[in-house]
Amino acid sequence: QKLNFFTILCNRRVANAFHYNAMLSALSDSAKGRTLLLQMIEAKITPDVVTYTSLITLEMRLGNTGKAEIYLTEMKAAGLKPNVRTHSALVEGYGKRGTLDRV
C-alpha cells in the first residue's frame, strides 16, 4: 500500500525528499536503496542527511560496512555533515562486528 501511494506521488511528480526518505527507511534490500537514491537524484530531488543516514543504516544492518562507508563519503562530498543518528548507525554496525576502531 505504501509503495502504491509512493508510486502515485512519483508519477505525478509531487514526491519530495520526505517521501523518498520514508521509503528508504523502510527498505531491507541494498540494491533497492541504491536504485531509489538514483531515482531521487534523477527527479532533481537533493538527497539530505536523512537520505544518507537511512542508506548507511540499511547497509550496516545488512553487514555491508563498505557500502555504508561509500554513502558516508558521498554524504560528505555533497557538503552534508553526519548527525547523531548517522554516527549511531555507524557505531552500532561496527560494534556488532567488533570493529569500533573504524568509526
C-alpha positions in Angstrom: 0.0 0.0 0.0 2.9 2.4 0.9 4.6 1.5 -2.4 1.4 2.2 -4.4 1.0 5.6 -2.8 4.7 6.4 -3.3 4.4 5.4 -7.0 1.4 7.6 -7.5 3.4 10.5 -5.9 6.3 9.9 -8.2 4.2 9.6 -11.3 2.5 12.9 -10.5 6.0 14.4 -9.8 5.0 15.5 -6.4 7.2 13.2 -4.3 9.7 15.1 -2.3 12.7 14.3 -0.1 10.4 13.4 2.8 8.6 10.8 0.7 11.8 9.3 -0.7 13.4 9.2 2.8 10.3 7.4 4.2 10.6 4.8 1.6 14.4 4.4 2.1 13.9 3.9 5.8 11.5 1.0 5.2 13.8 -0.9 2.9 15.6 -4.1 3.6 17.3 -4.5 0.2 20.6 -2.8 -0.6 20.1 -2.7 -4.4 16.7 -1.1 -4.0 18.2 1.5 -1.7 20.7 2.5 -4.4 18.0 2.5 -7.1 15.8 4.7 -5.0 18.6 7.1 -4.4 19.3 7.3 -8.1 15.6 7.8 -8.9 15.6 10.6 -6.3 18.5 12.4 -8.0 17.0 11.8 -11.4 13.9 13.5 -10.2 16.0 16.5 -9.2 15.4 16.0 -5.5 18.6 16.6 -3.5 19.5 13.9 -1.0 19.9 15.2 2.5 21.4 13.9 5.8 18.3 11.8 6.4 18.6 10.2 3.0 22.2 9.2 3.5 21.7 8.2 7.1 18.8 5.9 6.0 21.1 4.3 3.5 24.0 3.9 5.9 21.7 2.4 8.5 20.4 -0.1 5.9 23.8 -1.1 4.8 25.1 -1.5 8.4 22.0 -3.7 9.3 22.9 -5.9 6.3 26.6 -6.0 7.3 27.7 -4.1 4.3 30.1 -1.8 6.0 32.0 -1.0 2.8 28.8 0.3 1.1 27.9 2.3 4.3 31.3 3.9 4.0 30.7 4.8 0.4 27.5 6.5 1.4 29.3 8.4 4.2 31.9 9.6 1.7 29.1 10.6 -0.8 27.4 12.4 2.0 30.5 14.4 3.0 31.3 15.1 -0.7 27.8 16.7 -1.0 28.7 19.0 1.8 26.5 17.3 4.3 27.6 16.7 7.9 26.8 13.4 9.6 24.5 13.9 12.5 24.0 11.9 15.8 21.8 9.3 14.0 24.4 8.8 11.3 27.1 8.2 13.9 24.8 6.0 15.9 24.2 3.8 12.8 28.0 3.5 12.3 28.7 2.8 15.9 26.0 0.1 16.1 27.1 -1.5 12.8 30.8 -1.6 13.6 30.1 -2.6 17.2 28.2 -5.7 16.1 31.2 -6.6 14.0 33.8 -5.8 16.7 35.4 -3.1 14.6 34.6 0.0 16.5 38.0 1.3 15.7 36.7 2.1 12.2 34.4 4.8 13.5 
